[in-house]
Amino acid sequence: MIGCKDLQCVISTLNSLLKKYGISKRVDEIVLEQIRELSIYNDNKVFINILKYEEITNEAAGESEILSSFLLLLSLYSLVGIEKTREIIQNEYGKESPIFKLYEILF
């Protein structure tokens, strides 16, 4: 999907996309938390809803590519909102890509 199998790769990919699209935010850490929202950005950290993450983990049978794509999608969502996330994913990976399909399922 996005070519990442670990969290550091997801953060690096995320920061590259932010820079490419002129978004002046940076992410240093992605944290799983018990929050009400899907994800929140605060102080260079993205907080991901741990219950939703666990749900995806179970459905994906722990497949790291799917989990990495999920983390990237929710991180982008917390930083730029749903429409800009769609635009970035569509431009970078295409409408027929697995990550775009995951976007459509999530949002």
C-alpha positions as CSV (number, residue, x, y, z in Angstrom):
1,M,0.0,0.0,0.0
2,I,2.4,2.7,1.1
3,G,5.6,0.6,1.4
4,C,5.9,0.8,5.2
5,K,6.1,-1.9,7.7
6,D,7.1,0.1,10.8
7,L,6.0,3.2,12.6
8,Q,9.2,5.2,11.8
9,C,8.6,4.7,8.0
10,V,5.0,5.9,8.5
11,I,6.2,9.1,10.2
12,S,8.8,9.7,7.5
13,T,6.3,9.2,4.7
14,L,3.8,11.5,6.5
15,N,6.3,14.3,7.0
16,S,7.4,13.9,3.3
17,L,3.8,14.3,2.2
18,L,3.2,17.3,4.5
19,K,6.3,19.0,3.1
20,K,5.4,18.2,-0.6
21,Y,1.9,19.7,-0.1
22,G,3.2,22.8,1.7
23,I,1.7,21.9,5.0
24,S,3.8,23.5,7.7
25,K,3.2,20.9,10.4
26,R,5.6,18.1,11.5
27,V,4.9,14.8,13.2
28,D,7.5,13.4,15.6
29,E,5.4,10.7,17.2
30,I,2.2,8.6,16.6
31,V,0.6,7.5,19.9
32,L,-2.3,5.1,20.5
33,E,-4.6,6.7,23.1
34,Q,-8.1,6.2,24.4
35,I,-9.8,9.2,22.8
36,R,-13.3,9.9,21.4
37,E,-12.2,11.1,18.0
38,L,-10.5,9.0,15.4
39,S,-7.3,11.0,15.7
40,I,-6.0,14.3,17.0
41,Y,-2.9,16.3,16.3
42,N,-1.2,18.2,19.1
43,D,2.4,19.4,19.7
44,N,3.9,17.4,16.8
45,K,2.2,14.2,18.0
46,V,-0.7,12.4,16.4
47,F,-3.0,10.6,18.8
48,I,-4.9,7.6,17.3
49,N,-8.0,6.1,18.8
50,I,-6.7,2.8,20.2
51,L,-10.1,1.0,20.0
52,K,-10.3,1.8,16.3
53,Y,-6.7,0.7,15.8
54,E,-7.4,-2.6,17.6
55,E,-10.5,-3.2,15.5
56,I,-8.4,-2.7,12.3
57,T,-5.7,-4.9,13.7
58,N,-8.2,-7.7,14.2
59,E,-9.7,-7.3,10.8
60,A,-6.3,-7.1,9.0
61,A,-4.9,-10.1,10.9
62,G,-1.9,-7.9,11.9
63,E,-0.9,-7.2,8.3
64,S,1.7,-4.5,8.7
65,E,1.0,-2.8,5.3
66,I,-2.7,-2.3,6.2
67,L,-1.9,-1.1,9.7
68,S,0.7,1.4,8.3
69,S,-1.7,2.7,5.8
70,F,-4.4,3.1,8.5
71,L,-1.9,5.1,10.6
72,L,-1.0,7.3,7.7
73,L,-4.7,7.9,6.8
74,L,-5.7,8.8,10.4
75,S,-2.6,11.0,10.8
76,L,-3.3,12.9,7.6
77,Y,-6.9,13.3,8.7
78,S,-5.9,14.8,12.0
79,L,-3.6,17.2,10.3
80,V,-5.5,18.4,7.2
81,G,-9.1,17.1,7.4
82,I,-11.0,14.6,5.3
83,E,-11.1,16.4,2.0
84,K,-7.3,17.2,1.8
85,T,-6.6,13.7,3.0
86,R,-8.6,12.4,0.0
87,E,-6.8,14.7,-2.4
88,I,-3.4,13.7,-1.2
89,I,-4.1,9.9,-1.2
90,Q,-5.7,10.1,-4.6
91,N,-2.8,12.2,-6.1
92,E,-0.1,10.1,-4.5
93,Y,-1.5,6.5,-4.8
94,G,-4.4,6.7,-7.3
95,K,-8.1,6.1,-7.0
96,E,-7.7,2.4,-7.6
97,S,-5.0,1.8,-5.0
98,P,-5.6,-0.3,-1.8
99,I,-5.0,2.8,0.4
100,F,-7.6,4.8,-1.4
101,K,-10.1,1.9,-0.9
102,L,-9.2,1.9,2.8
103,Y,-9.8,5.7,2.9
104,E,-13.3,5.1,1.4
105,I,-14.1,2.4,4.0
106,L,-12.9,4.6,6.9
107,F,-14.4,7.9,5.8
